[in-house]
Amino acid sequence: MASFIFQRAGWSLQITRTSKNFAVTFSTALPRRSRHRTIASEAADGLRSSRDDTVRRRTLYHGLEKDFRSTRAYQAQQARAATTAAAPAPSVRPPPPTSDRSARSANEVVGADDLTAGLSDKPVQLDEHARQVDWARSFHGLSTEAFSKEAAEALLAPIEFDDIEVKPDGIVYLPEIKYRRILNKAFGPGAWGLAPRGETIVTTKAVTREYALVALGRLVSIARGEQDYFSPEGIPTAVEGCKSNALMRCCKDLGVASELWDPRWIRKFIADQAKEVWVEHQVTQKRKKIWMRKDDQIRYPFKVSSASSPAAPRPSSSSRY
């Protein structure tokens, strides 16, 4: 018979072994626990050596200690759960009501950063059975017959030199208002118009939109206008300039001001009616060479520069549009 006793503060462990039996007695002074625990095991019958017997005793001892520690953890968990249940739940305030006006303002601010999708001015789509022509999609009257002789003479009349302007970079052009005057002369005010064929597309630097020129109830031409701008405040002006640019391009199909797309005619006009002069900016004092009509005068903020400089390259013989 062999007996082993382990004592600590508050508990004791006694292990007794005989040739046939194996007994363990555990005593503790902690509450809610049985004072004595006796575990009988018949697994010791298979032990063949003292080494195996020692390993089995250690394994059994650690299992009891694990169970005891688990009990303490369980008690601590129950105490925490009781404390959590007693504490009042935090109150959650509902989000403040949002008015429709503030919601719309937020959407407008988000959409103002990106206008590449358009200005939401898509043309109205008419029903297929409507009597009115849907100029946003229709090609009604295109090339059905020629215009009258009087209208053709007004459209194909040579442009006068006094109507042509020269840009500082040497490009010659006809102001947009002159195209409108020619159309009014050929068809009469109210007998022609521009019909949009899509939404206005606004990029980071330019505005573009497709238009159709309609005259006497017939589709004449389709062109896409464009206009640059430098700040968001200039978008409305750029939209109007885009429309005028589309009108000028549509008028090419009617032969209006066709000389401005003739390179030889442009070179002759530059030689006869234009000149290049050196000017100086009155504020920055910078000098550069510009083109202008011979009968025009230099305007503020430039003035004529008397200093001579190398000759500037001659302007291109092609129109910008």
Disulfide bonds with the S-S distance in Angstrom:
none
